[in-house]
Amino acid sequence: MSDEMNAECSAMLAGISAYLDGDLDTTACEAIEQHCLNCPRCAAVVGGLRETIGLCREAGSAPLPDAVRQRAKASIERLLASENRNRP
């Protein structure tokens, strides 16, 4: 298969979110996996998205540094104080 995007690639990429979320049936998953074996471009897209999702999940579970937490708290307090001053 060539490196050019074709109708098969477009169809595969249309279902990529459901595939990565585990929402596709076995047949559809196998079709995507088979396509990626023969299409380096789509395989790279799937690999990149998997890596991005993994990094986002890791970042979501990491605790915020105390300095960041304090700045966020101060910002919220300023916004609330501003909101209270602007009330009629």
N, CA, C and O of each residue as an XYZ file, in Angstrom:
352
protein
N       0.848     -1.182      0.000
C       0.000      0.000      0.000
C       0.888      1.238      0.000
O       1.957      1.226      0.611
N       0.477      2.283     -0.658
C       1.281      3.496     -0.736
C       1.128      4.320      0.531
O       0.271      4.050      1.373
N       1.987      5.343      0.646
C       1.913      6.237      1.799
C       0.795      7.261      1.661
O       0.546      8.024      2.594
N       0.120      7.295      0.524
C      -0.938      8.274      0.321
C      -2.195      7.865      1.057
O      -2.501      6.679      1.184
N      -2.931      8.873      1.546
C      -4.203      8.644      2.218
C      -5.222      8.234      1.156
O      -5.352      8.890      0.123
N      -5.936      7.151      1.416
C      -6.958      6.707      0.480
C      -8.267      6.496      1.226
O      -8.359      6.798      2.416
N      -9.278      5.983      0.538
C     -10.594      5.793      1.152
C     -10.527      4.808      2.315
O     -11.225      4.978      3.315
N      -9.694      3.788      2.189
C      -9.558      2.814      3.273
C      -8.962      3.483      4.519
O      -9.401      3.236      5.643
N      -7.963      4.325      4.295
C      -7.363      5.061      5.415
C      -8.394      5.978      6.064
O      -8.504      6.031      7.289
N      -9.137      6.687      5.250
C     -10.143      7.601      5.778
C     -11.184      6.861      6.608
O     -11.577      7.325      7.678
N     -11.627      5.714      6.114
C     -12.612      4.919      6.851
C     -12.026      4.417      8.160
O     -12.702      4.431      9.188
N     -10.783      3.977      8.133
C     -10.128      3.487      9.337
C      -9.981      4.614     10.357
O     -10.271      4.420     11.537
N      -9.542      5.763      9.923
C      -9.338      6.885     10.832
C     -10.652      7.412     11.408
O     -10.672      7.973     12.504
N     -11.746      7.232     10.672
C     -13.048      7.671     11.182
C     -13.438      6.885     12.432
O     -14.162      7.401     13.284
N     -12.971      5.651     12.549
C     -13.305      4.835     13.710
C     -12.207      4.744     14.745
O     -12.300      3.944     15.677
N     -11.169      5.547     14.601
C     -10.004      5.409     15.465
C     -10.312      5.722     16.928
O      -9.775      5.069     17.822
N     -11.160      6.699     17.181
C     -11.496      7.044     18.561
C     -12.195      5.882     19.256
O     -11.849      5.519     20.381
N     -13.176      5.305     18.581
C     -13.897      4.158     19.154
C     -12.950      2.972     19.346
O     -13.064      2.231     20.323
N     -12.024      2.799     18.418
C     -11.038      1.722     18.524
C     -10.169      1.904     19.765
O      -9.996      0.971     20.548
N      -9.629      3.094     19.939
C      -8.752      3.358     21.073
C      -9.501      3.327     22.405
O      -8.914      3.033     23.446
N     -10.794      3.630     22.366
C     -11.618      3.574     23.577
C     -12.100      2.168     23.891
O     -12.685      1.933     24.948
N     -11.858      1.219     22.970
C     -12.302     -0.153     23.174
C     -13.774     -0.346     22.913
O     -14.382     -1.276     23.442
N     -14.365      0.530     22.093
C     -15.798      0.491     21.827
C     -16.181     -0.242     20.547
O     -17.363     -0.299     20.209
N     -15.212     -0.805     19.829
C     -15.511     -1.514     18.586
C     -15.561     -3.016     18.827
O     -14.937     -3.537     19.751
N     -16.313     -3.693     17.979
C     -16.342     -5.155     18.084
C     -15.031     -5.736     17.566
O     -14.226     -5.035     16.952
N     -14.830     -7.010     17.818
C     -13.582     -7.687     17.471
C     -13.264     -7.593     15.983
O     -12.114     -7.375     15.604
N     -14.272     -7.756     15.147
C     -14.055     -7.717     13.700
C     -13.535     -6.354     13.264
O     -12.603     -6.268     12.464
N     -14.136     -5.287     13.787
C     -13.701     -3.936     13.419
C     -12.290     -3.666     13.939
O     -11.483     -3.043     13.248
N     -11.993     -4.127     15.139
C     -10.643     -3.944     15.698
C      -9.606     -4.675     14.852
O      -8.540     -4.133     14.557
N      -9.920     -5.888     14.472
C      -8.995     -6.660     13.645
C      -8.773     -5.999     12.297
O      -7.663     -6.030     11.765
N      -9.820     -5.398     11.740
C      -9.681     -4.710     10.446
C      -8.737     -3.518     10.577
O      -7.896     -3.294      9.707
N      -8.870     -2.761     11.648
C      -7.988     -1.611     11.870
C      -6.559     -2.088     12.078
O      -5.625     -1.528     11.503
N      -6.383     -3.116     12.894
C      -5.040     -3.631     13.160
C      -4.391     -4.171     11.888
O      -3.201     -3.957     11.659
N      -5.164     -4.867     11.064
C      -4.633     -5.389      9.802
C      -4.255     -4.243      8.872
O      -3.212     -4.281      8.220
N      -5.105     -3.229      8.814
C      -4.815     -2.069      7.973
C      -3.499     -1.419      8.418
O      -2.671     -1.048      7.586
N      -3.316     -1.284      9.731
C      -2.112     -0.633     10.247
C      -0.850     -1.446      9.979
O       0.241     -0.883      9.884
N      -0.988     -2.747      9.859
C       0.171     -3.574      9.514
C       0.689     -3.255      8.113
O       1.878     -3.403      7.830
N      -0.222     -2.814      7.240
C       0.125     -2.547      5.843
C       0.223     -1.065      5.499
O       0.568     -0.705      4.374
N      -0.079     -0.216      6.462
C      -0.097      1.230      6.187
C       0.688      1.965      7.279
O       0.160      2.212      8.363
N       1.935      2.311      6.999
C       2.764      2.986      8.009
C       2.188      4.316      8.485
O       2.342      4.680      9.650
N       1.534      5.030      7.596
C       0.965      6.325      7.980
C      -0.118      6.150      9.041
O      -0.114      6.850     10.053
N      -1.040      5.225      8.814
C      -2.113      5.005      9.790
C      -1.567      4.385     11.066
O      -2.033      4.704     12.160
N      -0.581      3.501     10.935
C       0.046      2.908     12.115
C       0.682      4.002     12.976
O       0.616      3.943     14.204
N       1.291      4.988     12.341
C       1.898      6.097     13.076
C       0.841      6.932     13.786
O       1.048      7.373     14.917
N      -0.287      7.149     13.124
C      -1.382      7.908     13.746
C      -1.884      7.167     14.986
O      -2.021      7.760     16.056
N      -2.156      5.876     14.838
C      -2.650      5.077     15.959
C      -1.624      5.062     17.092
O      -1.980      5.248     18.255
N      -0.364      4.845     16.758
C       0.684      4.837     17.778
C       0.815      6.165     18.492
O       0.959      6.210     19.714
N       0.766      7.238     17.736
C       0.858      8.574     18.329
C      -0.310      8.880     19.246
O      -0.132      9.445     20.325
N      -1.500      8.508     18.815
C      -2.679      8.745     19.660
C      -2.636      7.904     20.923
O      -2.989      8.380     22.002
N      -2.204      6.649     20.793
C      -2.062      5.792     21.990
C      -1.092      6.421     22.992
O      -1.357      6.461     24.194
N       0.020      6.904     22.479
C       1.020      7.525     23.350
C       0.461      8.783     24.008
O       0.669      9.005     25.201
N      -0.238      9.595     23.243
C      -0.833     10.824     23.774
C      -1.844     10.504     24.864
O      -1.847     11.139     25.919
N      -2.696      9.526     24.613
C      -3.694      9.130     25.614
C      -3.003      8.651     26.883
O      -3.413      9.006     27.988
N      -1.962      7.853     26.728
C      -1.217      7.375     27.887
C      -0.600      8.507     28.687
O      -0.656      8.506     29.917
N      -0.012      9.470     27.994
C       0.587     10.616     28.677
C      -0.458     11.446     29.402
O      -0.216     11.927     30.509
N      -1.616     11.613     28.783
C      -2.702     12.369     29.431
C      -3.189     11.651     30.680
O      -3.456     12.287     31.700
N      -3.304     10.351     30.606
C      -3.744      9.587     31.777
C      -2.720      9.701     32.906
O      -3.087      9.860     34.070
N      -1.439      9.619     32.557
C      -0.388      9.760     33.568
C      -0.417     11.152     34.200
O      -0.298     11.290     35.418
N      -0.573     12.162     33.381
C      -0.581     13.533     33.884
C      -1.785     13.770     34.785
O      -1.696     14.505     35.768
N      -2.902     13.151     34.450
C      -4.114     13.319     35.247
C      -4.013     12.703     36.621
O      -4.740     13.105     37.530
N      -3.130     11.736     36.798
C      -3.009     11.084     38.094
C      -1.866     11.657     38.931
O      -1.733     11.325     40.109
N      -1.059     12.499     38.341
C       0.070     13.092     39.074
C      -0.436     14.239     39.948
O      -1.242     15.052     39.496
N       0.028     14.309     41.188
C      -0.395     15.411     42.050
C       0.207     16.728     41.575
O       1.321     16.762     41.053
N      -0.533     17.796     41.761
C      -0.022     19.119     41.404
C       1.037     19.540     42.409
O       0.895     19.279     43.603
N       2.087     20.181     41.944
C       3.069     20.726     42.892
C       2.389     21.757     43.794
O       1.440     22.427     43.387
N       2.882     21.870     45.004
C       2.265     22.763     45.986
C       2.211     24.203     45.487
O       1.221     24.897     45.720
N       3.253     24.660     44.807
C       3.275     26.042     44.305
C       2.154     26.273     43.285
O       1.527     27.333     43.277
N       1.907     25.291     42.437
C       0.837     25.411     41.442
C      -0.514     25.429     42.139
O      -1.387     26.227     41.797
N      -0.682     24.558     43.107
C      -1.937     24.496     43.853
C      -2.204     25.835     44.562
O      -3.336     26.319     44.563
N      -1.176     26.424     45.157
C      -1.336     27.706     45.859
C      -1.694     28.828     44.891
O      -2.538     29.668     45.203
N      -1.054     28.851     43.711
C      -1.388     29.882     42.712
C      -2.815     29.724     42.224
O      -3.522     30.716     42.045
N      -3.246     28.492     42.006
C      -4.611     28.247     41.553
C      -5.611     28.688     42.614
O      -6.625     29.312     42.299
N      -5.325     28.364     43.872
C      -6.221     28.753     44.961
C      -6.313     30.275     45.062
O      -7.401     30.822     45.242
N      -5.174     30.956     44.946
C      -5.161     32.422     45.011
C      -5.945     33.020     43.845
O      -6.661     34.005     44.025
N      -5.821     32.444     42.666
C      -6.559     32.938     41.496
C      -8.063     32.778     41.696
O      -8.840     33.676     41.372
N      -8.458     31.644     42.224
C      -9.890     31.407     42.480
C     -10.407     32.389     43.517
O     -11.497     32.942     43.368
N      -9.628     32.606     44.566
C     -10.045     33.558     45.605
C     -10.191     34.965     45.029
O     -11.130     35.678     45.384
N      -9.275     35.378     44.143
C      -9.381     36.705     43.503
C     -10.621     36.789     42.633
O     -11.322     37.800     42.652
N     -10.904     35.736     41.867
C     -12.095     35.732     41.020
C     -13.364     35.811     41.851
O     -14.286     36.547     41.502
N     -13.423     35.074     42.932
C     -14.602     35.111     43.801
C     -14.762     36.478     44.454
O     -15.876     36.991     44.556
N     -13.656     37.068     44.894
C     -13.721     38.397     45.497
C     -14.189     39.426     44.478
O     -14.987     40.308     44.797
N     -13.694     39.312     43.263
C     -14.100     40.235     42.188
C     -15.586     40.071     41.889
O     -16.296     41.056     41.687
N     -16.041     38.859     41.862
C     -17.458     38.566     41.590
C     -18.328     39.164     42.696
O     -19.378     39.741     42.415
N     -17.903     39.030     43.929
C     -18.670     39.570     45.058
C     -18.725     41.095     45.011
O     -19.744     41.686     45.367
N     -17.630     41.747     44.571
C     -17.623     43.207     44.472
C     -18.523     43.695     43.358
O     -19.055     44.801     43.449
N     -18.710     42.915     42.317
C     -19.498     43.332     41.154
C     -20.983     43.026     41.291
O     -21.769     43.378     40.412
N     -21.372     42.380     42.372
C     -22.810     42.085     42.572
C     -23.538     43.336     43.019
O     -23.002     44.148     43.772
N     -24.768     43.481     42.547
C     -25.552     44.672     42.943
C     -25.976     44.660     44.395
O     -26.635     45.593     44.853
